[in-house]
Amino acid sequence: MTGLKDIKNRIKSVSSTHKLTSAMRLIATAKLRHTMAALTYIRNYENTLIDSIKWANFNSIREIRENFSDFFPKFFFEADNTKPHAVLVIGSNRGLCGNYNLTIIREALAFAQSQKKNQSNIRFIPLTYKTSEYFLKHEKDCTGNIPGLGFNNKASNIDLASIVLNQAINWLKDGDWGAVSIIYGKFINALFQKAEYIPLFPFFDEKMEFFWEKRKNFDKNEAKIENPPNIEPSQENILPSLIYSLAYLKICRAFVESETCEHAARMTIMEGAKKNAESLIDTLTLQYNRTRQANITGELIEIIAGTNAMAQE
């Protein structure tokens, strides 16, 4: 029976791993279904907000800057290149999701490298535990997480987005930062996620155009509605609220997108681990059966040989 116990113990160990990965895959699938529904809603809401801003019928950022200078500080329209550029990095708070966090980190480092040509001083601010682990250890230009944010997995994305937006505005008002951007995971499908970079402030680009004009297949005529709906209380009163809501929504969507990517990556990794465990169990079972049969055959040969020797005597 030599080696059978070791093989049997290993089969038991791999079976336990198989059960664990199967359970984690099911949990990740359930969470992915939930976050995908939330992501669909928030994307639709963002499109509705953009349409509402179009309906306000302000077709020139210069017009907005002239009429709403009291509502929108300078950092909404232009960056202060003499101050550091804060890059908010959103990954996952937990592991076992493959190279998802590595993809986010590589995108952040690539962006910092590209900005060195512009003499920009980049400061990374990780907002999730796994990204924080890397940047606090390897990057000297890292300021740590946002005060009061922490890495509370129980906090909702709505609360997190509110904290981040308020802190970013305070940074810019106090002159600590010259611009704020976000790098996060964008959900494409259950098998593919990619890193996405979006500027948060300045909210409008240097060409004085709305940021949505950078979308593919954009028709400039869409920005002006021929028969806009009636807006209450007035276009002037509602526009600042819509712009601030859209800035908040961009952060909230980044958190939801990242959470969705995390669950999708973990589901894929656990599915692969489950299949590997099943394959290893089959291999070990075959090895166990062959070893057991070899031991039985060896014992039979010894018994037969002993019986023949006794008969000859």
C-alpha positions as CSV (number, residue, x, y, z in Angstrom):
1,M,0.0,0.0,0.0
2,T,3.0,2.2,-0.4
3,G,2.2,5.8,-1.6
4,L,-1.6,5.3,-1.6
5,K,-2.1,7.3,1.6
6,D,-0.2,10.2,0.2
7,I,-2.2,10.2,-3.0
8,K,-5.4,9.8,-1.1
9,N,-4.6,12.8,1.1
10,R,-3.7,14.9,-2.0
11,I,-7.0,13.9,-3.6
12,K,-8.8,15.0,-0.5
13,S,-6.9,18.3,-0.4
14,V,-7.6,19.1,-4.1
15,S,-11.3,18.1,-3.6
16,S,-11.5,20.7,-0.8
17,T,-10.0,23.3,-3.2
18,H,-12.5,22.3,-5.9
19,K,-15.4,22.9,-3.5
20,L,-13.9,26.2,-2.4
21,T,-13.4,27.5,-6.0
22,S,-16.8,26.3,-7.0
23,A,-18.4,28.2,-4.2
24,M,-16.4,31.3,-4.9
25,R,-17.3,31.1,-8.6
26,L,-21.0,30.9,-7.7
27,I,-20.7,33.9,-5.3
28,A,-18.8,35.9,-7.9
29,T,-21.4,35.1,-10.5
30,A,-24.3,36.2,-8.3
31,K,-22.5,39.4,-7.4
32,L,-21.6,40.1,-11.0
33,R,-25.3,39.8,-12.0
34,H,-26.2,42.3,-9.4
35,T,-23.5,44.8,-10.3
36,M,-24.1,44.5,-14.0
37,A,-27.7,45.5,-13.4
38,A,-26.5,48.5,-11.3
39,L,-24.0,49.4,-14.0
40,T,-26.7,49.4,-16.7
41,Y,-28.8,51.7,-14.6
42,I,-26.0,54.1,-13.9
43,R,-24.9,54.3,-17.5
44,N,-28.4,55.0,-18.6
45,Y,-28.7,57.7,-15.9
46,E,-25.4,59.3,-17.1
47,N,-26.8,59.5,-20.7
48,T,-30.0,61.1,-19.4
49,L,-27.9,63.7,-17.5
50,I,-25.9,64.5,-20.6
51,D,-29.1,64.9,-22.6
52,S,-30.5,67.2,-19.9
53,I,-27.4,69.4,-20.2
54,K,-27.9,69.5,-23.9
55,W,-31.5,70.5,-23.4
56,A,-30.2,73.5,-21.3
57,N,-29.1,74.7,-24.7
58,F,-25.7,76.1,-23.8
59,N,-23.6,75.3,-26.8
60,S,-20.5,77.2,-25.8
61,I,-18.3,76.6,-22.8
62,R,-17.3,80.2,-23.0
63,E,-20.9,81.1,-22.6
64,I,-21.1,78.9,-19.5
65,R,-17.9,80.3,-18.1
66,E,-19.1,83.9,-18.5
67,N,-22.6,83.3,-17.1
68,F,-21.7,80.8,-14.3
69,S,-18.3,81.9,-13.0
70,D,-19.9,82.1,-9.5
71,F,-21.0,78.5,-9.7
72,F,-18.0,76.9,-11.4
73,P,-14.5,77.6,-10.1
74,K,-11.5,78.0,-12.4
75,F,-10.5,74.4,-12.1
76,F,-13.6,73.3,-13.9
77,F,-12.2,74.9,-17.1
78,E,-8.4,74.7,-16.9
79,A,-5.7,72.9,-15.1
80,D,-3.0,74.5,-13.0
81,N,0.2,73.0,-14.4
82,T,2.3,74.4,-11.6
83,K,0.6,72.1,-9.1
84,P,0.7,68.2,-8.9
85,H,-1.7,66.2,-10.9
86,A,-3.7,63.8,-8.7
87,V,-4.5,60.4,-10.2
88,L,-7.2,58.4,-8.4
89,V,-6.6,54.7,-8.9
90,I,-9.5,52.3,-8.4
91,G,-8.9,48.6,-8.5
92,S,-10.2,45.9,-6.2
93,N,-10.3,45.5,-2.4
94,R,-9.9,41.8,-2.5
95,G,-7.6,39.4,-4.3
96,L,-8.2,36.2,-6.3
97,C,-9.1,38.2,-9.4
98,G,-6.2,37.4,-11.7
99,N,-4.3,40.2,-13.3
100,Y,-7.1,42.7,-13.0
101,N,-5.3,44.9,-10.5
102,L,-2.0,44.6,-12.4
103,T,-3.8,45.9,-15.5
104,I,-5.0,49.0,-13.6
105,I,-1.5,49.6,-12.1
106,R,0.2,49.3,-15.5
107,E,-2.2,51.9,-17.0
108,A,-1.5,54.3,-14.1
109,L,2.3,53.9,-14.5
110,A,2.0,54.3,-18.3
111,F,0.0,57.5,-17.8
112,A,2.6,58.9,-15.4
113,Q,5.4,58.0,-17.8
114,S,3.6,59.8,-20.7
115,Q,3.1,63.0,-18.5
116,K,6.8,63.3,-17.8
117,K,7.2,64.7,-21.3
118,N,4.9,67.5,-20.2
119,Q,6.8,68.1,-17.0
120,S,3.7,67.1,-15.0
121,N,4.1,66.1,-11.4
122,I,1.9,63.0,-10.8
123,R,0.7,61.9,-7.4
124,F,-1.1,58.5,-7.2
125,I,-4.0,58.2,-4.7
126,P,-5.2,54.6,-4.6
127,L,-8.8,54.2,-3.4
128,T,-8.9,50.5,-3.0
129,Y,-6.9,48.1,-0.9
130,K,-5.0,46.1,-3.6
131,T,-3.9,49.1,-5.5
132,S,-2.9,50.8,-2.3
133,E,-0.7,47.8,-1.4
134,Y,1.4,48.3,-4.6
135,F,1.6,52.1,-4.7
136,L,2.5,52.6,-1.0
137,K,5.3,50.1,-1.4
138,H,6.8,50.8,-4.8
139,E,5.9,54.4,-5.6
140,K,7.4,57.4,-3.7
141,D,4.9,59.7,-5.4
142,C,2.0,58.3,-3.6
143,T,0.0,60.2,-1.0
144,G,-2.0,57.3,0.5
145,N,-5.7,57.0,0.6
146,I,-8.2,59.9,1.0
147,P,-8.8,60.8,4.7
148,G,-12.0,59.4,5.9
149,L,-12.4,57.0,3.0
150,G,-10.4,53.9,4.2
151,F,-11.1,50.6,2.5
152,N,-14.5,49.8,3.9
153,N,-16.0,47.1,1.7
154,K,-19.4,47.7,3.3
155,A,-19.6,51.3,2.2
156,S,-21.8,51.9,-0.8
157,N,-20.4,53.3,-4.1
158,I,-22.7,56.3,-3.6
159,D,-21.1,57.2,-0.3
160,L,-17.6,56.6,-1.6
161,A,-18.2,58.8,-4.7
162,S,-19.5,61.6,-2.5
163,I,-16.4,61.5,-0.2
164,V,-14.1,61.4,-3.2
165,L,-15.8,64.3,-5.0
166,N,-15.9,66.5,-1.9
167,Q,-12.2,65.8,-1.2
168,A,-11.2,66.5,-4.8
169,I,-13.0,69.8,-4.8
170,N,-11.3,70.8,-1.5
171,W,-7.9,69.9,-2.9
172,L,-8.4,72.0,-5.9
173,K,-9.9,74.9,-4.0
174,D,-7.0,74.9,-1.5
175,G,-4.5,74.8,-4.3
176,D,-3.0,71.4,-3.3
177,W,-3.6,69.9,-6.8
178,G,-3.8,71.4,-10.2
179,A,-5.9,68.6,-11.8
180,V,-7.6,65.4,-10.9
181,S,-8.1,62.2,-13.0
182,I,-9.4,58.7,-12.5
183,I,-8.0,55.4,-13.6
184,Y,-10.3,52.4,-13.1
185,G,-11.4,49.1,-14.7
186,K,-14.0,49.4,-17.4
187,F,-16.4,46.5,-17.8
188,I,-16.7,45.2,-21.4
189,N,-18.0,41.7,-20.8
190,A,-17.6,38.9,-18.4
191,L,-14.4,37.7,-20.1
192,F,-12.8,41.1,-20.9
193,Q,-12.1,44.2,-18.8
194,K,-9.7,47.0,-19.5
195,A,-8.2,50.0,-17.7
196,E,-9.9,53.3,-18.5
197,Y,-8.5,56.8,-17.9
198,I,-10.9,59.8,-17.6
199,P,-10.2,63.4,-16.5
200,L,-12.3,64.6,-13.6
201,F,-11.1,68.2,-13.3
202,P,-10.9,70.2,-15.4
203,F,-14.4,69.1,-16.3
204,F,-14.3,70.8,-19.8
205,D,-11.4,70.3,-22.2
206,E,-9.0,73.0,-23.4
207,K,-10.9,73.4,-26.7
208,M,-13.9,74.7,-24.8
209,E,-16.0,71.8,-25.9
210,F,-18.2,69.5,-23.9
211,F,-16.4,66.3,-23.0
212,W,-19.0,64.1,-24.7
213,E,-18.0,65.6,-28.1
214,K,-15.0,63.2,-27.9
215,R,-17.3,60.2,-28.3
216,K,-17.2,58.2,-31.4
217,N,-19.7,59.0,-34.2
218,F,-20.6,62.2,-32.5
219,D,-22.8,64.6,-34.5
220,K,-22.3,68.2,-33.4
221,N,-25.9,68.9,-34.3
222,E,-26.9,66.7,-31.4
223,A,-25.6,69.3,-29.0
224,K,-28.3,71.7,-30.0
225,I,-31.9,70.6,-29.6
226,E,-34.3,72.3,-32.0
227,N,-37.3,71.9,-29.7
228,P,-35.9,71.5,-26.2
229,P,-38.4,70.6,-23.4
230,N,-39.4,73.1,-20.8
231,I,-37.0,73.1,-17.9
232,E,-38.0,74.2,-14.4
233,P,-37.2,76.4,-12.6
234,S,-35.0,77.7,-15.5
235,Q,-32.0,76.7,-17.6
236,E,-29.8,79.0,-15.7
237,N,-30.8,77.5,-12.3
238,I,-30.6,73.9,-13.3
239,L,-27.3,73.8,-15.2
240,P,-24.9,74.1,-12.3
241,S,-26.8,71.3,-10.5
242,L,-26.6,69.1,-13.5
243,I,-22.9,69.7,-14.0
244,Y,-22.0,68.9,-10.4
245,S,-24.3,65.8,-10.6
246,L,-22.5,64.6,-13.7
247,A,-19.1,65.0,-12.0
248,Y,-20.4,63.0,-9.0
249,L,-21.8,60.4,-11.4
250,K,-18.5,59.9,-13.2
251,I,-16.9,58.9,-9.9
252,C,-19.8,56.7,-8.9
253,R,-19.7,54.9,-12.2
254,A,-16.0,54.4,-11.9
255,F,-16.5,52.6,-8.6
256,V,-19.4,50.5,-10.0
257,E,-17.4,49.6,-13.2
258,S,-14.4,48.6,-11.1
259,E,-16.6,46.4,-8.8
260,T,-18.2,44.8,-11.8
261,C,-14.8,44.1,-13.3
262,E,-13.6,42.6,-10.0
263,H,-16.5,40.1,-9.9
264,A,-16.1,39.2,-13.5
265,A,-12.4,38.6,-13.2
266,R,-12.8,36.6,-10.1
267,M,-15.6,34.5,-11.7
268,T,-13.3,33.7,-14.7
269,I,-10.3,32.9,-12.5
270,M,-12.4,30.6,-10.2
271,E,-13.9,28.9,-13.2
272,G,-10.4,28.1,-14.5
273,A,-9.3,27.0,-11.0
274,K,-12.3,24.7,-10.7
275,K,-11.5,23.1,-14.0
276,N,-7.9,22.6,-13.1
277,A,-8.9,21.0,-9.8
278,E,-11.2,18.6,-11.6
279,S,-8.5,17.7,-14.1
280,L,-6.0,17.2,-11.2
281,I,-8.5,15.0,-9.3
282,D,-9.0,12.8,-12.4
283,T,-5.2,12.5,-12.8
284,L,-4.7,11.7,-9.1
285,T,-7.6,9.2,-9.1
286,L,-6.1,7.4,-12.1
287,Q,-2.7,7.4,-10.4
288,Y,-4.3,6.1,-7.1
289,N,-6.1,3.2,-9.0
290,R,-2.9,2.2,-10.9
291,T,-0.8,2.3,-7.7
292,R,-3.4,0.3,-5.8
293,Q,-3.6,-2.3,-8.6
294,A,0.1,-2.5,-8.8
295,N,0.3,-3.2,-5.0
296,I,-2.4,-5.8,-5.2
297,T,-0.7,-7.5,-8.1
298,G,2.6,-7.4,-6.3
299,E,1.0,-9.0,-3.2
300,L,-0.6,-11.7,-5.3
301,I,2.7,-12.5,-7.0
302,E,4.3,-12.9,-3.5
303,I,1.5,-15.2,-2.3
304,I,1.7,-17.4,-5.4
305,A,5.5,-17.6,-5.2
306,G,5.2,-18.5,-1.5
307,T,2.6,-21.2,-2.2
308,N,4.7,-22.7,-5.0
309,A,7.8,-22.8,-2.8
310,M,5.8,-24.6,-0.1
311,A,4.4,-27.1,-2.6
312,Q,7.9,-28.0,-3.8
313,E,9.1,-28.7,-0.3
